[in-house]
Structure formats: C-alpha cells, structure tokens
Amino acid sequence: MTTSMISGGDMRVRRARHTAALLANGQVLVVGGETIHKDGISEHNNFGHTAEIFDPMTDEFYSVGTM
C-alpha cells in the first residue's frame, strides 16, 4: 500500500465535505457531502444523498445507490 496521494477519475457527483472510507478490497466508498456547482461554489443546503465507489483498478467512480 502506498502512502502517497494520486489523482483518479472524476466523481459522478461533484461534492465537498463528504466521507470516504477505504474498503478491504482496495476500493474507496464516498458518501454524502454537499453538491458542488460547476463554478465551484458549494450549495450549502443541498446535501448529497448518494454514494459512489472509486475502483483504483479501473480509475473510475460508479454509483452505488442513494441514502
């Protein structure tokens, strides 16, 4: 396992203040947060109700459901 950060693919939903957890299989679960406008300004009352998985083998995010 590396201790450095690398860039990956784009999230399906742009977000800030989300939670991310490294899963046992090496994938990363990304949940919640605030959705982000294309101009980069956060929508403070528009909390994301979606979850995504980042797969480092494919360098892609994919949706896994809503909360």
PLY file of the C-alpha trace (Angstrom):
ply
format ascii 1.0
element vertex 67
property float x
property float y
property float z
element edge 66
property int vertex1
property int vertex2
end_header
0.00 0.00 0.00
1.28 3.43 -0.88
1.22 6.41 1.44
1.11 9.00 -1.32
-1.92 10.53 -3.00
-2.69 10.00 -6.66
-5.32 11.59 -8.85
-8.12 9.44 -10.13
-11.17 9.70 -12.32
-13.91 12.27 -11.80
-16.67 11.62 -9.28
-20.12 11.17 -10.81
-21.45 13.81 -8.37
-19.17 16.74 -7.52
-19.15 17.13 -3.74
-17.41 18.66 -0.74
-17.39 17.74 2.97
-18.10 14.12 2.10
-16.91 10.98 3.86
-14.61 8.46 2.23
-13.62 5.04 3.52
-11.02 2.61 2.21
-12.63 -0.81 1.80
-10.87 -4.13 2.37
-10.80 -4.81 -1.39
-8.89 -1.55 -2.08
-11.87 0.36 -3.41
-12.98 3.65 -1.81
-16.56 4.32 -0.69
-17.55 8.02 -0.97
-20.78 9.07 0.77
-22.81 12.25 1.26
-21.42 15.75 1.39
-22.61 18.93 -0.27
-23.13 19.04 -4.01
-20.99 21.49 -5.96
-21.94 23.87 -8.80
-19.83 23.84 -11.93
-18.39 27.21 -10.84
-17.04 25.58 -7.66
-19.38 27.27 -5.19
-20.91 24.93 -2.64
-24.69 24.62 -2.32
-24.81 24.77 1.47
-28.32 23.38 1.91
-28.15 20.78 -0.83
-26.64 17.74 0.83
-25.79 14.79 -1.34
-27.81 11.67 -0.71
-25.75 9.46 -2.98
-22.87 7.05 -2.60
-20.13 6.14 -5.05
-17.29 3.63 -5.21
-13.89 4.50 -6.64
-12.18 1.50 -8.22
-8.41 2.07 -8.47
-8.08 -0.84 -10.92
-10.25 0.95 -13.50
-9.56 4.51 -12.25
-13.32 5.19 -12.29
-16.17 6.06 -9.94
-19.52 4.35 -10.18
-22.81 4.99 -8.39
-23.91 2.51 -5.76
-27.17 3.99 -4.52
-28.93 6.69 -2.53
-29.49 7.19 1.17
0 1
1 2
2 3
3 4
4 5
5 6
6 7
7 8
8 9
9 10
10 11
11 12
12 13
13 14
14 15
15 16
16 17
17 18
18 19
19 20
20 21
21 22
22 23
23 24
24 25
25 26
26 27
27 28
28 29
29 30
30 31
31 32
32 33
33 34
34 35
35 36
36 37
37 38
38 39
39 40
40 41
41 42
42 43
43 44
44 45
45 46
46 47
47 48
48 49
49 50
50 51
51 52
52 53
53 54
54 55
55 56
56 57
57 58
58 59
59 60
60 61
61 62
62 63
63 64
64 65
65 66
